[in-house]
Amino acid sequence: MPWNVFFSIALWCIWRNRNEGVFHGLSKTLSAPTLVQSIRIKAKLWFRAWNSTRLGPGRKKLAPQRTLSQIGWKPPPPGWLKLNVDGASNNPKGIAGEGGLLRDTSSSWVGGFVVSLGTCSAAMSELWALYHGVNLAWKLGCRTHIVENDSQVASSL
């Protein structure tokens, strides 16, 4: 077994044993001989599993499948505006925000917004972004606009 594999597993086992004593209040952490035996067993199991996969030494590595796709913003047709909105939430705290912008056919900025929502879900922040974006477009007198977002929930309404 390569020394770097054994060394890495040894460090992980020692660190985990220490953390169980400190953070979980376990007063019966492993003794040195038991810890060494645990390291040997884990290292053997890990190395055996690693060798049985395609990642092991002498194994053919599979190239990841890649697809090429063009990603980019496209301006709206003449006479229209494009509204791009997005919302996000920081789970588990649920602190959320949203924003959006309107651009015209020449990609020029027409208007935008950003809102701190306090606490809500990611889906709710996406819906608020859609609401505030459409409201902004309406206030600016835009009745013909295309909406783009990345939320299946908001898009399905």
N, C-alpha and C positions, 0 to 999 in steps of 0.2 A: 504494500500500500504506500502511495506517495506520502512523504512526510508532511507536505503542505495540507493534505486532506486531514490527516490525523491531527495536526497542529490546530487547524481551524475548528474541528469538532471538539478538541480538548478545551480550547478557549471558550467556545459556546457553552459546554457543559459546566465549566467552572463558574462562568458568569451567571448562568441560570441557577446553579446551586446557591450562589451568593445572594441573588435577588429573591429567591424563595425565603431565605432566612431574614432578609431585611424588610421586604415589602409584604410578605404574607405571614410574618411572625412565626415561621416554623423554626423552632429551636433545635429540632433534630435534623440538621442538614447532614449530608453524606460525609462519612469519614474519608480520609485520604485514600485508603486502599479500595473502599467501595466506589469512590469517585473514579479512580483509575480504571477499575473493572467496567464501570458504566461507560466510560469514554471508549474503551476497547470494543465493547459490544456495539455501541452506536456507530463507531467508525466502520466496523466490519459490515454492518447492515447497510449503511449509506453507500459504501464503496461497492458492495454486491449489487445494490439497486442501480447505481450509476453505470456499472459495467453491463447490466442487462438491457440498458436502453441504447438507442442509436447514438447517444452522446459519449459513450465509453470509448476508451482507446481502441484504435483500429477500426472503428465503426464509420460507416458512410454518413456524413452529415447531410441532412436535407436542407436544401435552399428554401427560404421562406417564399411563399407565393405572393407576388406583388401585382397589383393592378394600378394602372396609371389613369388618373382622372383629373381633368382640369377643374380647378376651383377658383372662383373669382366672382366679383360683383359685376352685374350687367345693368346698365342704365335702363330706365323704363322707356316705353315708346313715347313719341312726341305728344305733348299735352297731358302727360301723366306724371305723377310723383311716385317715388318708391319709399316706403316706410320699412325700416329694419328695426326690429325690437328684440330685446333679450332680457331675461330675468334670471336670478340665481339666488340660492339659499345655502347657507353654511350649516349643513347638518352636523351634529345633533343639536346645536344651539338654535338653529332656525333663523339666524340673522340674515335678512334678505335685502336685495336691492334690484333695481331694474333701470333700463334706459332704452333710448331709441333715437333715430334720426330720420329726417326726410331729405331726399336729394332729388334733383330734377334730371331731365334728359341729358344735360351736359355734365352730370355728376356733381353739380354745385350744391353746397349746403343750403337748405331752405329753413330748417329748424331742427331742434333736438331737445332732449330732456334726460334727466337722471333723477332717480327718486330712491331715498332710503326708506324701506318699508317696515323696518322694525323686525318683528318675528312672524314668519309664515313659511309655508312649504315652497319647494322649487316650482311645483305646478302652479301654485297661487301667484308666485312672483312673475311667472310667464304670462298669466292671464292679466295681471295688473299692467304689465308692460304693453300688452296688446290694447287694453282699455285706454291707457294714457297716450299711446301712439295715435290711435284713431281719433281720440279727443283733440290732440294737437293738430292733426291734419284738418279736422273739421273747423277748428278755431282759425286756422290760417286760410280758410276758404277753399280748401282742396276737397273736391267731391269725387275725383277720379284718382285713386292711388292703388298701388300694388303693395301688399303686406308680405314681408319675409320674416320668418322666425325659425327657431330650431326646436320648437316644442310640438310634439305630436298631440298633446292634450289641447293646447291653444288652437292649433291648426284644424282640429277635428270639429270645432264648434261652428 
